[in-house]
Amino acid sequence: MTTTSRGQRDRLRFDRLDRLATTVVLWFVVGGAAAYPLFVALDWALRRQVTLTGVPVDLGPQDAGVGEVVGGPAEAVVLVGDVGAGHFTLLMLSAVLAVVAAVWGGVLLSRFLHDLGAGAPFASANVRRLRVVALLLMLVPPVSEAVYSLARGLIIDAAGGVGFMLSFTPGWLVAGLLVAAVAQAFAAGNRLQDDVEGLV
C-alpha cells in the first residue's frame, strides 16, 4: 500500500505566483475594456467620427445608408462622421458603464484572489464579493448593450440610415448565475468553517 507523506507539497495549490499571474491577466482584461471608450473618445475629439459595431446591413456599403462599411455583411462596422455631442455622450455612457463594472469587479476579484492565496477562501467578505460580481455580470452587460443599441440607432437615424437593432448576449447571464452558484458554495463553506471553529 502506498502512503502519501503528510509533508508532501500540494503541487496544485493556489500559491503566490498563481495569484500574481491571475491578477495580471485580470487587469489586462480590464485595461482592454477601458481602451475602447478611450479610442472612441479620441476619434470623436479629433475627427468627430465614431465607429459603430453590429450595424445591420444586407449586402454592401450602399445598404448601410451612412458612413463607410469596413466589415459585414450581416452586421457591419460602420464609420459615421459629424456625430453630435448628445449622441456621442449617450454612446459613451454605454462604454463607461461597462468600464466601471469591469474595474469594480476587478477590485473585488483581486481581493478574493488575495484571500485565496492566503489560505482563507471562505471568509464572509469573499461571499459578498462573489455575489456582487454575479450581480454585475447579470445586470450591467444587458443595460450597457441596450444603451449602446439606442445610441447606435439614433446616430445612424440622424445620418439618414436605418440601423436600430437591440442586441442581447445571454452568456453574461449564464456567467453571472455560475458565479452566484459559486458564491452560495462559499457561503456554505463559511458556515461549516464557523461550526468547526465553534467546536474547537
Disulfide bonds with the S-S distance in Angstrom:
none
